[in-house]
């Protein structure tokens, strides 16, 4: 009789490198580097390169990295909400449908921030207020989404019993984690 593995591989190394590199670089650009200065621009270009590579990896990467594996369809959202109420969680699952909505929002806001930042350096858009405002508002919106994302990860880790932060660091999760979880008292 085949035994279940003690740990499952949930996130491949590239997804984890993208996640932590993008998070660190965005926070660096947002909080520490002066907008319009060369270091801010170079960090923005690095984020752009990471984003493009993640979009490619989302089509050809490992199972949990592919957008098709976690695209939040209405059917997947309904099933996930039903499982949440039943406190059932799949330890092999990468992004659940609600998490997928947040990931897609953050990727969109990241793309808007990167593209609008790049546009500000083009002669055609130099000094255009709407481009500068788009860059600023998309960056602020992304920071708000990051805060919500981190909060949701902490809440869902507690609610589900899945060690979500550890999984994003190591790529692995216990095969028995989160199957059925009794309500916290």
N, C-alpha and C positions, 0 to 999 in steps of 0.2 A: 504494500500500500504506500503510495507516494505521500510524503510529508510536505506540508506547506513551508516555504522558506521563512526563517525567523525574521528577515527584513526584506522589504520590497524596495526596488529602485524606483523612485517617483520622479526625481528631477535629474536630468543629465548634467554633466559639467558645464556645457555651454549655457544652458538656461540659468544656472546659478551664477556663472561669471557675468552674464548679461544683467541679471537682477541686481547683484551687489555693486557692480561697477557703475551701472546707470544710477542707482540710488545714491551712491557716494558722490559721483560727479555732479548730479543734479543738485544735491544739497550743498556741495562746494560752490557751484555757480550761483545758486539762489541766495545763500547766506553769507558767503565770504568774498567772492570775487566781484569787482566793480563792473557793472554793465558797460559795454562799449569798449572796455580795455582788452588788450591782446590776450591775456590769460583766460578771460571770460569767453572770448571767441574760440580759442583753441579747445577749451573744455566742451563748448557747444558742438564743435566739429567732431570731437571724440564721441559725444553722445549720439550725434547723427550717424556715425559709422556703426556704433552699437545697435542703434534702432534699425538700420537697414539690414544688418546681419541677422537680427532677431526676426524681422519680417520674412527673410529668406528661410531661416531655420523653422519658422512657423509653418512652412509648406513642405519642408523636406526632412525635418529633424525627427527625434525620437517620438514615440506615441504621445506622451503627455505634453510635448513641446508643440505639437501640431495644432493649429487653430481649429481644424476640423474635429479634433477630439474633445474640445471643450466649448465649441460655439454655442451660445446660450439660446437655443430654440425654445419656443413656448412649451413644447412637450418636456424638454429637459428641465426647464424652470419649474413646471408643475410637479414633476417627479421629485425634484430636489426639495421643494417646499414640503411635500408629503413626508419625505424621509427625515427632514429636519424635525417635523412635529413628532415623528416616531423615534427620534434620537438614534437614527441609523446612519452610519458613515462608512464609506468605502475607503479602506486604507490605501488602495492602489490608485485612487483618484488624484489627479493633479488639481486643476482648477475646477471647483464646482461651478454650476451655472451663475450663481450670484457673484462669486469671485471673478468669473470670466467677464461679466459685465464691467466690473471695476477695472480689470486688466485692460480691456478694450478701450475704456474711457481714458485710462492713463496713457496708453499708447497713442491715442488720438491727440490728447493734450500735449504729450511730448513732441509729437510730429508738428503740431501747430507752433509750439515754442521754438523748435529747431528751425523750421522753415521761415518763420517770421523774423527770427534773429538773423538768419542768413540774408534775407531780403533787405534788411536794414543797411547792409554793406554794398548793395547794388546801386549803381547810378540811377536807375529807373525809379527806385523807391527811397532814395536818400532824403531824409527829412520829412517823409510822409508820416503824419501823426497817426493815421489808422494802422500802419504797420507797427509802429512803436507800441500803440495801445494793444494791438492783438498779441504782441510778444509779452507784454506785461500782464495782461489779463489771463492769457493761457498759462503762463508760469505760476501766477497766483492760484488759478483754478487747479493746476496740477498739484501744487503744494497742499491745497485743501483735500484733494483726492488722496494724496499720500497719507495725510493724517487719518482720514477715514479708513483707508486700507490697513494701516498699522493697527488702528483700534479694532477693526473687524477681525484681523488675524488674532489678536490677543483674546477677544471675546470668544471667537470660534474655537480657539485652542482649549480654552477652559470648558466650553459647552460640549465639545465633541470628544475631548480626551486625546485628540491628535496633536502631536508636538509639531506645529506648523513651522515655527522658526527653526527648530533643529533640522527639520526636513529640508528647508531651503538652504541650510548651511551644508549638511552632509549629503543631501540627495536621497537619503534613505528614511524609511519609516517602518516601524514594527508591523508585521503582517497581521497581528491581532488587534492593533489599535483601532479604536473607534467603532468596532462592529456594532455593538449595542451599548449604550451608556445610560445608566440609571440617572435620573434627575439629581442635580446637586442639592444638598440640604443646606 
